[in-house]
């Protein structure tokens, strides 16, 4: 689980790890992937605002259900 600030522009900022115990390679991969994501900006009264959100990244092995 990661916590992120979604900027007014929709970019991911201030990304940090919330849960421990994941393998460091998976944490690095998750953070690198999420940093590339772009969100639709959240609007309040028609104006974009920053929001804090929690992001869960699930990893699955190829061929596994």
mmCIF file of the N, C-alpha and C atoms, coordinates in Angstrom:
data_MODEL
# 
_entry.id   MODEL 
# 
loop_
_atom_site.group_PDB 
_atom_site.id 
_atom_site.type_symbol 
_atom_site.label_atom_id 
_atom_site.label_alt_id 
_atom_site.label_comp_id 
_atom_site.label_asym_id 
_atom_site.label_entity_id 
_atom_site.label_seq_id 
_atom_site.pdbx_PDB_ins_code 
_atom_site.Cartn_x 
_atom_site.Cartn_y 
_atom_site.Cartn_z 
_atom_site.occupancy 
_atom_site.B_iso_or_equiv 
_atom_site.pdbx_formal_charge 
_atom_site.auth_seq_id 
_atom_site.auth_comp_id 
_atom_site.auth_asym_id 
_atom_site.auth_atom_id 
_atom_site.pdbx_PDB_model_num 
ATOM 1   N N  . UNK A 1 1  ? 0.845   -1.180  0.000   1.00 0.00 ? 1  UNK A N  1 
ATOM 2   C CA . UNK A 1 1  ? 0.000   0.000   0.000   1.00 0.00 ? 1  UNK A CA 1 
ATOM 3   C C  . UNK A 1 1  ? 0.884   1.235   0.000   1.00 0.00 ? 1  UNK A C  1 
ATOM 4   N N  . UNK A 1 2  ? 0.484   2.180   -0.823  1.00 0.00 ? 2  UNK A N  1 
ATOM 5   C CA . UNK A 1 2  ? 1.207   3.439   -0.951  1.00 0.00 ? 2  UNK A CA 1 
ATOM 6   C C  . UNK A 1 2  ? 0.253   4.588   -0.653  1.00 0.00 ? 2  UNK A C  1 
ATOM 7   N N  . UNK A 1 3  ? 0.805   5.665   -0.148  1.00 0.00 ? 3  UNK A N  1 
ATOM 8   C CA . UNK A 1 3  ? 0.031   6.891   0.022   1.00 0.00 ? 3  UNK A CA 1 
ATOM 9   C C  . UNK A 1 3  ? 0.612   7.912   -0.931  1.00 0.00 ? 3  UNK A C  1 
ATOM 10  N N  . UNK A 1 4  ? -0.247  8.660   -1.591  1.00 0.00 ? 4  UNK A N  1 
ATOM 11  C CA . UNK A 1 4  ? 0.212   9.646   -2.563  1.00 0.00 ? 4  UNK A CA 1 
ATOM 12  C C  . UNK A 1 4  ? -0.638  10.900  -2.493  1.00 0.00 ? 4  UNK A C  1 
ATOM 13  N N  . UNK A 1 5  ? -0.027  11.991  -2.864  1.00 0.00 ? 5  UNK A N  1 
ATOM 14  C CA . UNK A 1 5  ? -0.758  13.233  -3.093  1.00 0.00 ? 5  UNK A CA 1 
ATOM 15  C C  . UNK A 1 5  ? -0.971  13.328  -4.596  1.00 0.00 ? 5  UNK A C  1 
ATOM 16  N N  . UNK A 1 6  ? -2.222  13.507  -4.997  1.00 0.00 ? 6  UNK A N  1 
ATOM 17  C CA . UNK A 1 6  ? -2.540  13.746  -6.399  1.00 0.00 ? 6  UNK A CA 1 
ATOM 18  C C  . UNK A 1 6  ? -2.609  15.258  -6.568  1.00 0.00 ? 6  UNK A C  1 
ATOM 19  N N  . UNK A 1 7  ? -1.694  15.797  -7.351  1.00 0.00 ? 7  UNK A N  1 
ATOM 20  C CA . UNK A 1 7  ? -1.587  17.246  -7.532  1.00 0.00 ? 7  UNK A CA 1 
ATOM 21  C C  . UNK A 1 7  ? -2.764  17.793  -8.344  1.00 0.00 ? 7  UNK A C  1 
ATOM 22  N N  . UNK A 1 8  ? -2.875  19.096  -8.339  1.00 0.00 ? 8  UNK A N  1 
ATOM 23  C CA . UNK A 1 8  ? -3.930  19.755  -9.116  1.00 0.00 ? 8  UNK A CA 1 
ATOM 24  C C  . UNK A 1 8  ? -3.863  19.369  -10.585 1.00 0.00 ? 8  UNK A C  1 
ATOM 25  N N  . UNK A 1 9  ? -2.667  19.070  -11.064 1.00 0.00 ? 9  UNK A N  1 
ATOM 26  C CA . UNK A 1 9  ? -2.474  18.691  -12.472 1.00 0.00 ? 9  UNK A CA 1 
ATOM 27  C C  . UNK A 1 9  ? -2.831  17.236  -12.745 1.00 0.00 ? 9  UNK A C  1 
ATOM 28  N N  . UNK A 1 10 ? -2.994  16.433  -11.667 1.00 0.00 ? 10 UNK A N  1 
ATOM 29  C CA . UNK A 1 10 ? -3.277  15.009  -11.822 1.00 0.00 ? 10 UNK A CA 1 
ATOM 30  C C  . UNK A 1 10 ? -2.046  14.135  -11.689 1.00 0.00 ? 10 UNK A C  1 
ATOM 31  N N  . UNK A 1 11 ? -0.877  14.740  -11.506 1.00 0.00 ? 11 UNK A N  1 
ATOM 32  C CA . UNK A 1 11 ? 0.347   13.953  -11.330 1.00 0.00 ? 11 UNK A CA 1 
ATOM 33  C C  . UNK A 1 11 ? 0.449   13.428  -9.896  1.00 0.00 ? 11 UNK A C  1 
ATOM 34  N N  . UNK A 1 12 ? 1.210   12.358  -9.735  1.00 0.00 ? 12 UNK A N  1 
ATOM 35  C CA . UNK A 1 12 ? 1.406   11.734  -8.426  1.00 0.00 ? 12 UNK A CA 1 
ATOM 36  C C  . UNK A 1 12 ? 2.616   12.384  -7.763  1.00 0.00 ? 12 UNK A C  1 
ATOM 37  N N  . UNK A 1 13 ? 2.420   12.861  -6.533  1.00 0.00 ? 13 UNK A N  1 
ATOM 38  C CA . UNK A 1 13 ? 3.501   13.499  -5.783  1.00 0.00 ? 13 UNK A CA 1 
ATOM 39  C C  . UNK A 1 13 ? 3.546   12.917  -4.375  1.00 0.00 ? 13 UNK A C  1 
ATOM 40  N N  . UNK A 1 14 ? 4.664   13.120  -3.710  1.00 0.00 ? 14 UNK A N  1 
ATOM 41  C CA . UNK A 1 14 ? 4.838   12.721  -2.304  1.00 0.00 ? 14 UNK A CA 1 
ATOM 42  C C  . UNK A 1 14 ? 4.416   11.276  -2.063  1.00 0.00 ? 14 UNK A C  1 
ATOM 43  N N  . UNK A 1 15 ? 4.920   10.389  -2.875  1.00 0.00 ? 15 UNK A N  1 
ATOM 44  C CA . UNK A 1 15 ? 4.597   8.972   -2.772  1.00 0.00 ? 15 UNK A CA 1 
ATOM 45  C C  . UNK A 1 15 ? 5.386   8.347   -1.636  1.00 0.00 ? 15 UNK A C  1 
ATOM 46  N N  . UNK A 1 16 ? 4.698   7.589   -0.768  1.00 0.00 ? 16 UNK A N  1 
ATOM 47  C CA . UNK A 1 16 ? 5.395   6.927   0.335   1.00 0.00 ? 16 UNK A CA 1 
ATOM 48  C C  . UNK A 1 16 ? 4.782   5.569   0.609   1.00 0.00 ? 16 UNK A C  1 
ATOM 49  N N  . UNK A 1 17 ? 5.603   4.678   1.115   1.00 0.00 ? 17 UNK A N  1 
ATOM 50  C CA . UNK A 1 17 ? 5.184   3.327   1.458   1.00 0.00 ? 17 UNK A CA 1 
ATOM 51  C C  . UNK A 1 17 ? 4.414   3.359   2.769   1.00 0.00 ? 17 UNK A C  1 
ATOM 52  N N  . UNK A 1 18 ? 3.258   2.699   2.810   1.00 0.00 ? 18 UNK A N  1 
ATOM 53  C CA . UNK A 1 18 ? 2.450   2.642   4.029   1.00 0.00 ? 18 UNK A CA 1 
ATOM 54  C C  . UNK A 1 18 ? 2.560   1.298   4.733   1.00 0.00 ? 18 UNK A C  1 
ATOM 55  N N  . UNK A 1 19 ? 2.688   0.207   3.975   1.00 0.00 ? 19 UNK A N  1 
ATOM 56  C CA . UNK A 1 19 ? 2.722   -1.119  4.591   1.00 0.00 ? 19 UNK A CA 1 
ATOM 57  C C  . UNK A 1 19 ? 4.109   -1.714  4.451   1.00 0.00 ? 19 UNK A C  1 
ATOM 58  N N  . UNK A 1 20 ? 4.520   -2.442  5.448   1.00 0.00 ? 20 UNK A N  1 
ATOM 59  C CA . UNK A 1 20 ? 5.842   -3.069  5.472   1.00 0.00 ? 20 UNK A CA 1 
ATOM 60  C C  . UNK A 1 20 ? 5.710   -4.546  5.138   1.00 0.00 ? 20 UNK A C  1 
ATOM 61  N N  . UNK A 1 21 ? 6.832   -5.172  4.882   1.00 0.00 ? 21 UNK A N  1 
ATOM 62  C CA . UNK A 1 21 ? 6.837   -6.606  4.657   1.00 0.00 ? 21 UNK A CA 1 
ATOM 63  C C  . UNK A 1 21 ? 6.949   -7.018  3.203   1.00 0.00 ? 21 UNK A C  1 
ATOM 64  N N  . UNK A 1 22 ? 6.752   -6.081  2.294   1.00 0.00 ? 22 UNK A N  1 
ATOM 65  C CA . UNK A 1 22 ? 6.877   -6.411  0.874   1.00 0.00 ? 22 UNK A CA 1 
ATOM 66  C C  . UNK A 1 22 ? 8.356   -6.482  0.509   1.00 0.00 ? 22 UNK A C  1 
ATOM 67  N N  . UNK A 1 23 ? 8.667   -7.283  -0.482  1.00 0.00 ? 23 UNK A N  1 
ATOM 68  C CA . UNK A 1 23 ? 10.044  -7.403  -0.945  1.00 0.00 ? 23 UNK A CA 1 
ATOM 69  C C  . UNK A 1 23 ? 10.491  -6.058  -1.530  1.00 0.00 ? 23 UNK A C  1 
ATOM 70  N N  . UNK A 1 24 ? 11.707  -5.612  -1.213  1.00 0.00 ? 24 UNK A N  1 
ATOM 71  C CA . UNK A 1 24 ? 12.177  -4.303  -1.699  1.00 0.00 ? 24 UNK A CA 1 
ATOM 72  C C  . UNK A 1 24 ? 12.103  -4.134  -3.220  1.00 0.00 ? 24 UNK A C  1 
ATOM 73  N N  . UNK A 1 25 ? 12.328  -5.211  -3.986  1.00 0.00 ? 25 UNK A N  1 
ATOM 74  C CA . UNK A 1 25 ? 12.225  -5.101  -5.439  1.00 0.00 ? 25 UNK A CA 1 
ATOM 75  C C  . UNK A 1 25 ? 10.795  -4.787  -5.864  1.00 0.00 ? 25 UNK A C  1 
ATOM 76  N N  . UNK A 1 26 ? 9.819   -5.385  -5.177  1.00 0.00 ? 26 UNK A N  1 
ATOM 77  C CA . UNK A 1 26 ? 8.419   -5.118  -5.513  1.00 0.00 ? 26 UNK A CA 1 
ATOM 78  C C  . UNK A 1 26 ? 8.025   -3.702  -5.117  1.00 0.00 ? 26 UNK A C  1 
ATOM 79  N N  . UNK A 1 27 ? 8.520   -3.244  -3.973  1.00 0.00 ? 27 UNK A N  1 
ATOM 80  C CA . UNK A 1 27 ? 8.226   -1.870  -3.538  1.00 0.00 ? 27 UNK A CA 1 
ATOM 81  C C  . UNK A 1 27 ? 8.771   -0.884  -4.575  1.00 0.00 ? 27 UNK A C  1 
ATOM 82  N N  . UNK A 1 28 ? 10.004  -1.091  -4.990  1.00 0.00 ? 28 UNK A N  1 
ATOM 83  C CA . UNK A 1 28 ? 10.616  -0.195  -5.979  1.00 0.00 ? 28 UNK A CA 1 
ATOM 84  C C  . UNK A 1 28 ? 9.826   -0.217  -7.285  1.00 0.00 ? 28 UNK A C  1 
ATOM 85  N N  . UNK A 1 29 ? 9.451   -1.397  -7.751  1.00 0.00 ? 29 UNK A N  1 
ATOM 86  C CA . UNK A 1 29 ? 8.690   -1.514  -9.001  1.00 0.00 ? 29 UNK A CA 1 
ATOM 87  C C  . UNK A 1 29 ? 7.334   -0.828  -8.890  1.00 0.00 ? 29 UNK A C  1 
ATOM 88  N N  . UNK A 1 30 ? 6.670   -1.022  -7.754  1.00 0.00 ? 30 UNK A N  1 
ATOM 89  C CA . UNK A 1 30 ? 5.358   -0.397  -7.549  1.00 0.00 ? 30 UNK A CA 1 
ATOM 90  C C  . UNK A 1 30 ? 5.477   1.125   -7.545  1.00 0.00 ? 30 UNK A C  1 
ATOM 91  N N  . UNK A 1 31 ? 6.464   1.635   -6.833  1.00 0.00 ? 31 UNK A N  1 
ATOM 92  C CA . UNK A 1 31 ? 6.624   3.086   -6.749  1.00 0.00 ? 31 UNK A CA 1 
ATOM 93  C C  . UNK A 1 31 ? 6.993   3.689   -8.103  1.00 0.00 ? 31 UNK A C  1 
ATOM 94  N N  . UNK A 1 32 ? 7.862   3.024   -8.845  1.00 0.00 ? 32 UNK A N  1 
ATOM 95  C CA . UNK A 1 32 ? 8.227   3.528   -10.171 1.00 0.00 ? 32 UNK A CA 1 
ATOM 96  C C  . UNK A 1 32 ? 7.025   3.542   -11.115 1.00 0.00 ? 32 UNK A C  1 
ATOM 97  N N  . UNK A 1 33 ? 6.193   2.512   -11.024 1.00 0.00 ? 33 UNK A N  1 
ATOM 98  C CA . UNK A 1 33 ? 5.000   2.458   -11.882 1.00 0.00 ? 33 UNK A CA 1 
ATOM 99  C C  . UNK A 1 33 ? 4.004   3.550   -11.509 1.00 0.00 ? 33 UNK A C  1 
ATOM 100 N N  . UNK A 1 34 ? 3.723   3.684   -10.217 1.00 0.00 ? 34 UNK A N  1 
ATOM 101 C CA . UNK A 1 34 ? 2.711   4.651   -9.769  1.00 0.00 ? 34 UNK A CA 1 
ATOM 102 C C  . UNK A 1 34 ? 3.147   6.086   -10.071 1.00 0.00 ? 34 UNK A C  1 
ATOM 103 N N  . UNK A 1 35 ? 4.435   6.366   -9.993  1.00 0.00 ? 35 UNK A N  1 
ATOM 104 C CA . UNK A 1 35 ? 4.927   7.717   -10.299 1.00 0.00 ? 35 UNK A CA 1 
ATOM 105 C C  . UNK A 1 35 ? 4.609   8.127   -11.736 1.00 0.00 ? 35 UNK A C  1 
ATOM 106 N N  . UNK A 1 36 ? 4.393   7.163   -12.615 1.00 0.00 ? 36 UNK A N  1 
ATOM 107 C CA . UNK A 1 36 ? 4.089   7.454   -14.021 1.00 0.00 ? 36 UNK A CA 1 
ATOM 108 C C  . UNK A 1 36 ? 2.593   7.676   -14.264 1.00 0.00 ? 36 UNK A C  1 
ATOM 109 N N  . UNK A 1 37 ? 1.759   7.286   -13.321 1.00 0.00 ? 37 UNK A N  1 
ATOM 110 C CA . UNK A 1 37 ? 0.312   7.407   -13.493 1.00 0.00 ? 37 UNK A CA 1 
ATOM 111 C C  . UNK A 1 37 ? -0.101  8.875   -13.522 1.00 0.00 ? 37 UNK A C  1 
ATOM 112 N N  . UNK A 1 38 ? -1.177  9.133   -14.245 1.00 0.00 ? 38 UNK A N  1 
ATOM 113 C CA . UNK A 1 38 ? -1.784  10.467  -14.272 1.00 0.00 ? 38 UNK A CA 1 
ATOM 114 C C  . UNK A 1 38 ? -3.270  10.299  -13.985 1.00 0.00 ? 38 UNK A C  1 
ATOM 115 N N  . UNK A 1 39 ? -3.769  11.121  -13.093 1.00 0.00 ? 39 UNK A N  1 
ATOM 116 C CA . UNK A 1 39 ? -5.170  11.078  -12.695 1.00 0.00 ? 39 UNK A CA 1 
ATOM 117 C C  . UNK A 1 39 ? -5.915  12.265  -13.284 1.00 0.00 ? 39 UNK A C  1 
ATOM 118 N N  . UNK A 1 40 ? -7.214  12.088  -13.414 1.00 0.00 ? 40 UNK A N  1 
ATOM 119 C CA . UNK A 1 40 ? -8.089  13.210  -13.731 1.00 0.00 ? 40 UNK A CA 1 
ATOM 120 C C  . UNK A 1 40 ? -8.101  14.091  -12.483 1.00 0.00 ? 40 UNK A C  1 
ATOM 121 N N  . UNK A 1 41 ? -7.787  15.376  -12.595 1.00 0.00 ? 41 UNK A N  1 
ATOM 122 C CA . UNK A 1 41 ? -7.770  16.217  -11.389 1.00 0.00 ? 41 UNK A CA 1 
ATOM 123 C C  . UNK A 1 41 ? -9.118  16.203  -10.668 1.00 0.00 ? 41 UNK A C  1 
ATOM 124 N N  . UNK A 1 42 ? -9.052  16.215  -9.345  1.00 0.00 ? 42 UNK A N  1 
ATOM 125 C CA . UNK A 1 42 ? -10.260 16.304  -8.519  1.00 0.00 ? 42 UNK A CA 1 
ATOM 126 C C  . UNK A 1 42 ? -10.686 17.760  -8.475  1.00 0.00 ? 42 UNK A C  1 
ATOM 127 N N  . UNK A 1 43 ? -11.973 17.996  -8.711  1.00 0.00 ? 43 UNK A N  1 
ATOM 128 C CA . UNK A 1 43 ? -12.489 19.365  -8.736  1.00 0.00 ? 43 UNK A CA 1 
ATOM 129 C C  . UNK A 1 43 ? -13.339 19.641  -7.506  1.00 0.00 ? 43 UNK A C  1 
ATOM 130 N N  . UNK A 1 44 ? -13.177 20.824  -6.954  1.00 0.00 ? 44 UNK A N  1 
ATOM 131 C CA . UNK A 1 44 ? -14.016 21.323  -5.868  1.00 0.00 ? 44 UNK A CA 1 
ATOM 132 C C  . UNK A 1 44 ? -14.515 22.693  -6.305  1.00 0.00 ? 44 UNK A C  1 
ATOM 133 N N  . UNK A 1 45 ? -15.817 22.814  -6.443  1.00 0.00 ? 45 UNK A N  1 
ATOM 134 C CA . UNK A 1 45 ? -16.419 24.048  -6.960  1.00 0.00 ? 45 UNK A CA 1 
ATOM 135 C C  . UNK A 1 45 ? -15.815 24.437  -8.304  1.00 0.00 ? 45 UNK A C  1 
ATOM 136 N N  . UNK A 1 46 ? -15.532 23.418  -9.132  1.00 0.00 ? 46 UNK A N  1 
ATOM 137 C CA . UNK A 1 46 ? -15.029 23.650  -10.467 1.00 0.00 ? 46 UNK A CA 1 
ATOM 138 C C  . UNK A 1 46 ? -13.532 23.924  -10.548 1.00 0.00 ? 46 UNK A C  1 
ATOM 139 N N  . UNK A 1 47 ? -12.844 23.924  -9.416  1.00 0.00 ? 47 UNK A N  1 
ATOM 140 C CA . UNK A 1 47 ? -11.410 24.198  -9.392  1.00 0.00 ? 47 UNK A CA 1 
ATOM 141 C C  . UNK A 1 47 ? -10.636 22.946  -8.984  1.00 0.00 ? 47 UNK A C  1 
ATOM 142 N N  . UNK A 1 48 ? -9.506  22.658  -9.634  1.00 0.00 ? 48 UNK A N  1 
ATOM 143 C CA . UNK A 1 48 ? -8.709  21.486  -9.253  1.00 0.00 ? 48 UNK A CA 1 
ATOM 144 C C  . UNK A 1 48 ? -8.091  21.675  -7.866  1.00 0.00 ? 48 UNK A C  1 
ATOM 145 N N  . UNK A 1 49 ? -8.048  20.574  -7.102  1.00 0.00 ? 49 UNK A N  1 
ATOM 146 C CA . UNK A 1 49 ? -7.450  20.601  -5.765  1.00 0.00 ? 49 UNK A CA 1 
ATOM 147 C C  . UNK A 1 49 ? -6.517  19.401  -5.611  1.00 0.00 ? 49 UNK A C  1 
ATOM 148 N N  . UNK A 1 50 ? -5.587  19.495  -4.662  1.00 0.00 ? 50 UNK A N  1 
ATOM 149 C CA . UNK A 1 50 ? -4.757  18.355  -4.306  1.00 0.00 ? 50 UNK A CA 1 
ATOM 150 C C  . UNK A 1 50 ? -5.555  17.434  -3.409  1.00 0.00 ? 50 UNK A C  1 
ATOM 151 N N  . UNK A 1 51 ? -5.346  16.132  -3.554  1.00 0.00 ? 51 UNK A N  1 
ATOM 152 C CA . UNK A 1 51 ? -5.989  15.158  -2.680  1.00 0.00 ? 51 UNK A CA 1 
ATOM 153 C C  . UNK A 1 51 ? -4.960  14.109  -2.253  1.00 0.00 ? 51 UNK A C  1 
ATOM 154 N N  . UNK A 1 52 ? -5.179  13.546  -1.075  1.00 0.00 ? 52 UNK A N  1 
ATOM 155 C CA . UNK A 1 52 ? -4.356  12.449  -0.583  1.00 0.00 ? 52 UNK A CA 1 
ATOM 156 C C  . UNK A 1 52 ? -5.139  11.169  -0.807  1.00 0.00 ? 52 UNK A C  1 
ATOM 157 N N  . UNK A 1 53 ? -4.473  10.147  -1.319  1.00 0.00 ? 53 UNK A N  1 
ATOM 158 C CA . UNK A 1 53 ? -5.147  8.882   -1.591  1.00 0.00 ? 53 UNK A CA 1 
ATOM 159 C C  . UNK A 1 53 ? -4.253  7.712   -1.216  1.00 0.00 ? 53 UNK A C  1 
ATOM 160 N N  . UNK A 1 54 ? -4.868  6.573   -1.031  1.00 0.00 ? 54 UNK A N  1 
ATOM 161 C CA . UNK A 1 54 ? -4.163  5.327   -0.780  1.00 0.00 ? 54 UNK A CA 1 
ATOM 162 C C  . UNK A 1 54 ? -4.248  4.478   -2.042  1.00 0.00 ? 54 UNK A C  1 
ATOM 163 N N  . UNK A 1 55 ? -3.121  3.915   -2.433  1.00 0.00 ? 55 UNK A N  1 
ATOM 164 C CA . UNK A 1 55 ? -3.042  3.110   -3.648  1.00 0.00 ? 55 UNK A CA 1 
ATOM 165 C C  . UNK A 1 55 ? -2.548  1.723   -3.273  1.00 0.00 ? 55 UNK A C  1 
ATOM 166 N N  . UNK A 1 56 ? -3.278  0.706   -3.682  1.00 0.00 ? 56 UNK A N  1 
ATOM 167 C CA . UNK A 1 56 ? -2.857  -0.677  -3.470  1.00 0.00 ? 56 UNK A CA 1 
ATOM 168 C C  . UNK A 1 56 ? -2.391  -1.247  -4.796  1.00 0.00 ? 56 UNK A C  1 
ATOM 169 N N  . UNK A 1 57 ? -1.173  -1.781  -4.802  1.00 0.00 ? 57 UNK A N  1 
ATOM 170 C CA . UNK A 1 57 ? -0.614  -2.379  -6.009  1.00 0.00 ? 57 UNK A CA 1 
ATOM 171 C C  . UNK A 1 57 ? -0.507  -3.883  -5.774  1.00 0.00 ? 57 UNK A C  1 
ATOM 172 N N  . UNK A 1 58 ? -1.183  -4.663  -6.603  1.00 0.00 ? 58 UNK A N  1 
ATOM 173 C CA . UNK A 1 58 ? -1.142  -6.127  -6.514  1.00 0.00 ? 58 UNK A CA 1 
ATOM 174 C C  . UNK A 1 58 ? -0.230  -6.660  -7.606  1.00 0.00 ? 58 UNK A C  1 
ATOM 175 N N  . UNK A 1 59 ? 0.615   -7.588  -7.243  1.00 0.00 ? 59 UNK A N  1 
ATOM 176 C CA . UNK A 1 59 ? 1.492   -8.261  -8.217  1.00 0.00 ? 59 UNK A CA 1 
ATOM 177 C C  . UNK A 1 59 ? 0.981   -9.666  -8.422  1.00 0.00 ? 59 UNK A C  1 
ATOM 178 N N  . UNK A 1 60 ? 0.974   -10.115 -9.673  1.00 0.00 ? 60 UNK A N  1 
ATOM 179 C CA . UNK A 1 60 ? 0.582   -11.475 -10.017 1.00 0.00 ? 60 UNK A CA 1 
ATOM 180 C C  . UNK A 1 60 ? 1.617   -12.053 -10.963 1.00 0.00 ? 60 UNK A C  1 
ATOM 181 N N  . UNK A 1 61 ? 1.937   -13.314 -10.762 1.00 0.00 ? 61 UNK A N  1 
ATOM 182 C CA . UNK A 1 61 ? 2.844   -13.998 -11.677 1.00 0.00 ? 61 UNK A CA 1 
ATOM 183 C C  . UNK A 1 61 ? 2.115   -14.342 -12.954 1.00 0.00 ? 61 UNK A C  1 
ATOM 184 N N  . UNK A 1 62 ? 2.778   -14.238 -14.073 1.00 0.00 ? 62 UNK A N  1 
ATOM 185 C CA . UNK A 1 62 ? 2.170   -14.592 -15.351 1.00 0.00 ? 62 UNK A CA 1 
ATOM 186 C C  . UNK A 1 62 ? 1.696   -16.030 -15.318 1.00 0.00 ? 62 UNK A C  1 
ATOM 187 N N  . UNK A 1 63 ? 0.486   -16.257 -15.805 1.00 0.00 ? 63 UNK A N  1 
ATOM 188 C CA . UNK A 1 63 ? -0.073  -17.606 -15.847 1.00 0.00 ? 63 UNK A CA 1 
ATOM 189 C C  . UNK A 1 63 ? -0.743  -18.032 -14.564 1.00 0.00 ? 63 UNK A C  1 
ATOM 190 N N  . UNK A 1 64 ? -0.720  -17.186 -13.536 1.00 0.00 ? 64 UNK A N  1 
ATOM 191 C CA . UNK A 1 64 ? -1.353  -17.523 -12.262 1.00 0.00 ? 64 UNK A CA 1 
ATOM 192 C C  . UNK A 1 64 ? -2.690  -16.782 -12.172 1.00 0.00 ? 64 UNK A C  1 
ATOM 193 N N  . UNK A 1 65 ? -3.718  -17.421 -11.638 1.00 0.00 ? 65 UNK A N  1 
ATOM 194 C CA . UNK A 1 65 ? -5.021  -16.741 -11.516 1.00 0.00 ? 65 UNK A CA 1 
ATOM 195 C C  . UNK A 1 65 ? -5.021  -15.670 -10.448 1.00 0.00 ? 65 UNK A C  1 
# 
